[in-house]
């Protein structure tokens, strides 16, 4: 996965590309497109072949789930390359199964995640929090009267993106050590787990 600006073009040999369909008003990559794309890969490949998805964050959730099994069990010589400006828009299960590169020449390591200041502030608080501070932060995150789960998921996804970018920028392993907890948090929240409980228990 490459965190890059829009319209980035990779010149890879024998590359096939998947982009949102021109005739779709939603500008999304659908599950049907992903399944057709995956079907083009073959177990009979004898040399490297690349499958580029750009921008990867336009895949809807069903499309991302359809891609997941292929990422878990890739066929020999088949390489899936995901280009995105917003890695936090992708499922954490995809992030955890990808090697993530943020080319420094693009300046993307210095770009903040695409979220509002409130979400960013909560994400930074969770990353820096001591265990005793987590209950108070969890209360603040869930205080909203509308869609507390969506807000908690956005906070977790933003924290994951911040940790990835911080690691690639500094090479400090402390950022990587925090990642599994936040990935677990996002997964549990996605599975309708108790919001406050997981905001505390998963990050201790």
C-alpha positions as MATLAB code, in Angstrom:
seq = 'XXXXXXXXXXXXXXXXXXXXXXXXXXXXXXXXXXXXXXXXXXXXXXXXXXXXXXXXXXXXXXXXXXXXXXXXXXXXXXXXXXXXXXXXXXXXXXXXXXXXXXXXXXXXXXXXXXXXXXXXXXXXXXXXXXXXXXXXXXXXXXXXXXXXXXXXXXXXXXXXXXXXXXXXXXXXXXXXXXXXXXXXXXXXXXXXXXXXXXXXXXXX';
ca = [
       0.000    0.000    0.000;
       1.390    3.382   -1.013;
       0.146    6.549    0.688;
       0.379    8.970   -2.221;
      -1.362   12.007   -3.766;
      -4.212   11.579   -6.267;
      -3.392   10.740   -9.885;
      -0.149    8.997   -8.941;
       0.892    6.652  -11.729;
       3.087    3.608  -11.147;
       4.943    2.293  -14.159;
       4.975   -1.401  -13.335;
       5.393   -4.184  -15.897;
       2.339   -6.304  -16.780;
       0.143   -4.149  -14.543;
      -3.642   -4.254  -14.506;
      -5.481   -1.286  -12.989;
      -8.780   -0.975  -11.155;
     -10.420    2.443  -10.718;
     -13.988    3.632   -9.999;
     -16.300    3.015  -12.948;
     -16.805    6.124  -15.079;
     -20.556    5.546  -15.306;
     -21.080    5.432  -11.545;
     -22.400    8.577   -9.872;
     -21.040    7.441   -6.498;
     -17.409    7.280   -7.684;
     -16.867    4.025   -5.778;
     -15.168    0.742   -6.562;
     -17.854   -1.897   -6.036;
     -17.653   -5.486   -4.835;
     -18.528   -6.692   -8.337;
     -15.570   -4.798   -9.794;
     -13.203   -6.216   -7.189;
     -14.380   -9.778   -7.778;
     -13.895   -9.413  -11.542;
     -10.454   -7.903  -10.923;
      -9.375  -10.702   -8.571;
     -10.555  -13.280  -11.097;
      -7.903  -11.985  -13.497;
      -5.164  -13.312  -11.224;
      -4.097  -16.846  -11.989;
      -2.311  -19.565  -10.032;
      -0.478  -20.385  -13.269;
       1.512  -17.141  -13.293;
       5.250  -17.800  -13.710;
       6.489  -14.221  -13.359;
       5.546  -11.136  -11.415;
       2.244   -9.509  -12.253;
       0.843   -6.395  -10.605;
      -2.753   -5.477   -9.795;
      -3.120   -1.772   -8.988;
      -6.176   -0.386   -7.177;
      -6.352    3.415   -7.325;
      -7.609    5.079   -5.252;
      -8.000    2.161   -2.861;
     -10.074    4.204   -0.407;
     -12.926    4.353   -2.956;
     -13.648    0.657   -2.420;
     -16.844    0.276   -0.416;
     -16.816   -2.027    2.622;
     -18.112   -5.031    0.702;
     -15.410   -4.544   -1.938;
     -12.706   -4.338    0.717;
     -13.966   -7.529    2.344;
     -13.926   -9.255   -1.053;
     -10.281   -8.285   -1.472;
      -9.323   -9.395    2.033;
      -9.157  -13.148    1.385;
      -6.854  -12.577   -1.599;
      -4.546  -10.473    0.576;
      -4.540  -13.207    3.218;
      -3.670  -15.954    0.715;
      -1.968  -14.296   -2.281;
      -1.227  -16.406   -5.315;
       2.416  -16.825   -6.393;
       3.806  -13.962   -8.478;
       0.621  -11.859   -8.010;
       1.160   -8.503   -6.295;
      -1.709   -6.239   -5.268;
      -0.731   -2.569   -5.034;
      -3.111   -0.182   -3.296;
      -2.737    3.570   -3.798;
      -4.468    5.873   -1.352;
      -4.327    9.289    0.225;
      -6.462    8.136    3.143;
      -5.306    4.821    4.638;
      -7.640    5.375    7.594;
     -10.576    4.913    5.186;
      -9.550    1.283    4.665;
     -10.442   -1.636    6.915;
      -7.875   -2.247    9.633;
      -7.791   -5.883    8.547;
      -6.482   -4.698    5.174;
      -3.984   -2.337    6.807;
      -2.665   -5.121    9.018;
      -2.058   -7.375    6.000;
      -0.293   -4.746    3.922;
       3.183   -3.335    3.797;
       2.623    0.408    3.938;
       4.896    2.913    2.240;
       4.662    6.702    2.478;
       7.151    8.099   -0.060;
       8.829   11.080    1.545;
       9.026   12.948   -1.747;
       5.268   13.452   -1.673;
       5.217   15.095    1.739;
       2.387   12.799    2.834;
       4.147   11.949    6.093;
       3.623   15.554    7.148;
      -0.050   15.605    6.172;
      -2.536   15.176    8.980;
      -5.254   12.525    8.610;
      -8.355   13.766    6.846;
     -10.494   14.278    9.940;
     -11.789   17.207   11.961;
      -9.910   18.702   14.904;
     -12.112   16.983   17.473;
     -11.397   13.489   16.110;
      -7.693   14.299   15.805;
      -7.561   15.517   19.404;
      -9.238   12.368   20.722;
      -6.884   10.153   18.679;
      -3.810   11.931   20.057;
      -5.175   11.677   23.599;
      -5.662    7.922   23.260;
      -2.173    7.403   21.833;
      -0.531    9.336   24.681;
      -2.867    8.213   27.484;
      -1.848    6.424   30.650;
      -4.174    3.535   31.566;
      -5.722    5.562   34.404;
      -6.705    8.317   31.932;
      -8.558    6.012   29.520;
     -11.967    5.929   31.294;
     -12.246    9.741   31.230;
     -11.254    9.890   27.538;
     -13.721    7.099   26.721;
     -16.486    9.089   28.430;
     -15.671   12.162   26.348;
     -15.582   10.219   23.073;
     -18.966    8.601   23.732;
     -20.632   11.726   25.132;
     -22.021   12.645   21.707;
     -25.787   12.126   21.398;
     -25.625   10.944   17.796;
     -23.603    8.035   16.409;
     -21.102    7.471   19.246;
     -19.876    4.261   17.595;
     -19.102    6.051   14.328;
     -17.174    8.690   16.268;
     -15.226    6.062   18.213;
     -14.403    4.204   14.975;
     -13.175    7.438   13.365;
     -10.979    8.116   16.405;
      -9.502    4.605   16.302;
      -8.863    4.765   12.530;
      -7.222    8.192   12.863;
      -5.005    6.928   15.684;
      -3.921    3.995   13.495;
      -3.003    6.354   10.645;
      -1.099    8.656   13.025;
       0.861    5.707   14.418;
       1.767    4.420   10.953;
       2.889    7.838    9.751;
       4.799    8.543   12.956;
       6.692    5.281   12.618;
       7.621    5.761    8.968;
       8.710    9.311    9.682;
      10.770    8.625   12.814;
      11.469    4.858   12.644;
      10.754    4.815   16.382;
       9.464    1.298   17.239;
       7.299    2.616   20.104;
       4.687    3.623   17.517;
       4.538    0.082   16.111;
       4.119   -1.438   19.567;
       0.897    0.537   20.047;
      -0.619   -0.475   16.698;
      -1.947   -3.971   17.569;
      -4.042   -2.562   20.426;
      -5.644    0.080   18.198;
      -6.275   -2.439   15.410;
      -7.963   -4.714   17.961;
      -9.988   -1.749   19.226;
     -11.217   -0.873   15.725;
     -12.113   -4.504   15.015;
     -14.079   -4.869   18.261;
     -15.931   -1.598   17.707;
     -16.755   -2.685   14.150;
     -18.217   -5.903   15.585;
     -20.586   -3.916   17.828;
     -18.585   -4.442   20.999;
     -19.259   -2.225   24.024;
     -17.778    1.159   23.104;
     -16.529    2.403   26.481;
     -15.331   -1.026   27.548;
     -13.160   -1.524   24.473;
     -11.848    2.057   24.512;
     -10.380    1.201   27.909;
      -9.703   -2.546   27.930;
      -8.183   -2.825   24.440;
      -5.686   -0.018   25.040;
      -4.327   -1.038   28.442;
];
